[in-house]
Amino acid sequence: IGRDRHLAGDQGRRRIGVLAWWENGMPGMQPGRPEWAFTFRELVRECGGETRDEWVRYDLHPMDEGAGYALFRELWMAHREKPDGLVIWDDTLFRDFATAVQEIGIRVPEDVLVATLANKGSGMLYPFPTVRLEYDSDEVGHALGNLLIRRLGKEPVPAETIKIPFRWVGRETNQGSGFS
């Protein structure tokens, strides 16, 4: 989705879901539905698409064994109508998600087009065509290091959010090679 409107624009997907993670009780977070879930719904609507509450899954930590599998099964089985586009906001959820997709027999991208956030150099292999939005953790570390140096030097830290851009990798697959 997003500014580039890849799923809902270029690819014509109208029913968009998301697998993410957010924990109640995280520092500074209010209990209940995360704010980004409302923003996601509005963004999908702005792109001419729709989403359902059942297609927005976020209540398991990606490091919990089988989290991506469980979240996707909940999403996919929740309603008779299925999303035709899916955003996965964490590449660690992708591994288990991919297992569920293959086990259920879902055809990617015919049944659902998948876009995932990934860390540059993660080594993740994709068993079906997947659009990747790749972040460079070195850039994130550099930005955090600069902020820390400023704080340690008692210099003011900018109040605005520092945005680290992602890079579109496009559809990628390593079919037949499995995934790590």
C-alpha positions as CSV (number, residue, x, y, z in Angstrom):
1,I,0.0,0.0,0.0
2,G,1.7,3.2,1.1
3,R,2.7,6.2,-1.0
4,D,3.5,4.0,-3.9
5,R,0.2,2.2,-3.7
6,H,1.7,-1.0,-5.0
7,L,-0.8,-3.6,-3.9
8,A,-4.0,-1.5,-4.3
9,G,-2.7,0.6,-7.2
10,D,-0.3,-1.1,-9.6
11,Q,-1.4,-4.6,-8.8
12,G,-5.2,-3.9,-8.5
13,R,-5.6,-5.7,-5.2
14,R,-8.7,-4.4,-3.2
15,R,-9.0,-6.6,-0.2
16,I,-5.9,-6.0,1.9
17,G,-4.8,-7.7,5.1
18,V,-1.8,-7.3,7.4
19,L,0.3,-9.5,9.7
20,A,2.2,-7.4,12.2
21,W,3.1,-7.4,15.9
22,W,2.3,-5.1,18.7
23,E,2.2,-6.0,22.4
24,N,-0.2,-4.6,25.0
25,G,2.0,-3.2,27.7
26,M,4.8,-2.0,25.5
27,P,6.3,1.1,27.1
28,G,4.3,4.2,26.1
29,M,1.6,2.1,24.5
30,Q,-2.1,2.1,25.5
31,P,-3.8,-1.2,26.0
32,G,-6.2,-2.3,23.2
33,R,-6.1,-1.9,19.5
34,P,-2.9,-0.2,18.2
35,E,-3.2,3.2,16.5
36,W,-1.4,1.9,13.4
37,A,-4.3,-0.5,12.8
38,F,-6.7,2.5,12.4
39,T,-4.2,4.2,10.2
40,F,-3.8,1.1,8.1
41,R,-7.6,0.9,7.6
42,E,-7.7,4.5,6.5
43,L,-4.8,4.1,4.1
44,V,-6.4,1.0,2.5
45,R,-9.6,3.0,2.1
46,E,-7.8,6.0,0.5
47,C,-6.3,3.5,-2.0
48,G,-9.8,2.3,-3.0
49,G,-9.5,-0.9,-1.1
50,E,-11.1,-2.5,1.9
51,T,-9.9,-4.3,5.0
52,R,-11.7,-6.1,7.8
53,D,-10.8,-6.3,11.4
54,E,-10.3,-10.1,10.9
55,W,-7.7,-9.4,8.3
56,V,-5.5,-7.3,10.7
57,R,-3.6,-9.7,12.9
58,Y,-1.0,-8.4,15.4
59,D,-1.3,-10.0,18.8
60,L,1.6,-12.5,18.7
61,H,5.3,-11.6,19.0
62,P,7.3,-12.6,15.9
63,M,9.8,-14.5,18.0
64,D,7.1,-16.8,19.4
65,E,7.4,-20.1,17.7
66,G,4.8,-20.4,15.0
67,A,3.5,-16.8,15.4
68,G,3.3,-16.1,11.6
69,Y,1.6,-19.4,11.0
70,A,-1.0,-18.8,13.7
71,L,-1.7,-15.2,12.8
72,F,-2.1,-16.1,9.1
73,R,-4.4,-19.1,9.9
74,E,-6.6,-16.8,12.0
75,L,-6.7,-14.2,9.3
76,W,-7.4,-16.7,6.4
77,M,-10.0,-18.7,8.3
78,A,-11.8,-15.7,9.9
79,H,-14.1,-14.8,7.0
80,R,-15.5,-16.5,3.9
81,E,-14.1,-13.6,1.8
82,K,-10.3,-13.6,1.7
83,P,-7.8,-10.8,1.2
84,D,-6.2,-10.7,-2.2
85,G,-3.2,-8.6,-0.9
86,L,-1.3,-9.1,2.3
87,V,1.4,-6.9,4.0
88,I,3.7,-8.7,6.5
89,W,5.3,-6.1,8.7
90,D,8.1,-8.3,10.0
91,D,10.3,-10.7,8.1
92,T,10.5,-13.0,11.1
93,L,6.7,-13.6,10.8
94,F,7.2,-14.4,7.1
95,R,9.0,-17.7,7.7
96,D,6.0,-19.3,9.6
97,F,3.5,-17.5,7.3
98,A,5.1,-19.1,4.3
99,T,4.8,-22.6,5.9
100,A,1.0,-22.0,6.4
101,V,0.5,-20.7,2.8
102,Q,2.2,-23.8,1.4
103,E,0.3,-26.2,3.8
104,I,-3.1,-24.7,3.0
105,G,-2.3,-24.7,-0.7
106,I,-2.7,-21.0,-1.4
107,R,-1.4,-19.8,-4.8
108,V,0.9,-16.8,-4.5
109,P,0.4,-14.3,-6.3
110,E,-2.7,-15.6,-7.9
111,D,-4.8,-15.9,-4.7
112,V,-3.0,-13.4,-2.6
113,L,-0.1,-11.0,-3.5
114,V,2.4,-10.7,-0.7
115,A,4.5,-7.7,0.4
116,T,6.9,-8.0,3.3
117,L,9.2,-5.8,5.3
118,A,12.7,-7.3,5.5
119,N,16.1,-6.4,6.9
120,K,18.8,-6.0,4.3
121,G,21.0,-9.0,4.2
122,S,18.7,-11.2,6.4
123,G,19.3,-14.2,4.2
124,M,15.6,-15.0,4.0
125,L,14.7,-17.0,0.9
126,Y,11.2,-16.7,-0.6
127,P,9.4,-19.9,-1.8
128,F,7.0,-17.8,-3.9
129,P,6.9,-14.4,-5.5
130,T,7.2,-11.8,-2.8
131,V,7.5,-8.0,-2.9
132,R,10.1,-6.9,-0.4
133,L,10.4,-3.5,1.2
134,E,14.0,-3.7,2.6
135,Y,15.4,-1.7,5.5
136,D,19.1,-1.3,6.1
137,S,19.8,-2.0,9.8
138,D,23.2,-0.3,9.4
139,E,21.4,2.9,8.6
140,V,19.2,2.5,11.6
141,G,22.2,1.8,13.8
142,H,24.0,4.8,12.4
143,A,21.1,7.1,13.1
144,L,20.7,5.8,16.7
145,G,24.4,6.1,17.3
146,N,24.4,9.7,16.2
147,L,21.5,10.4,18.6
148,L,23.3,8.7,21.4
149,I,26.5,10.7,20.8
150,R,24.5,13.9,20.9
151,R,22.8,12.9,24.1
152,L,26.0,11.9,25.8
153,G,27.5,15.2,24.7
154,K,24.5,17.0,26.2
155,E,23.6,18.4,22.8
156,P,20.0,18.8,21.9
157,V,18.4,16.0,20.0
158,P,16.0,16.8,17.1
159,A,12.3,16.6,18.1
160,E,11.2,15.4,14.7
161,T,11.1,11.7,13.8
162,I,14.1,10.4,11.8
163,K,12.8,8.4,8.9
164,I,15.0,5.7,7.5
165,P,13.8,4.9,3.9
166,F,13.1,1.5,2.6
167,R,14.1,0.1,-0.8
168,W,11.6,-1.7,-3.1
169,V,13.2,-4.9,-4.1
170,G,10.3,-6.1,-6.2
171,R,9.0,-9.6,-6.7
172,E,11.6,-12.1,-5.6
173,T,11.5,-15.9,-5.4
174,N,13.8,-18.7,-4.7
175,Q,11.3,-21.4,-5.6
176,G,12.4,-24.9,-5.0
177,S,15.2,-23.8,-2.7
178,G,13.0,-23.6,0.4
179,F,13.7,-20.8,2.9
180,S,16.0,-20.3,5.9
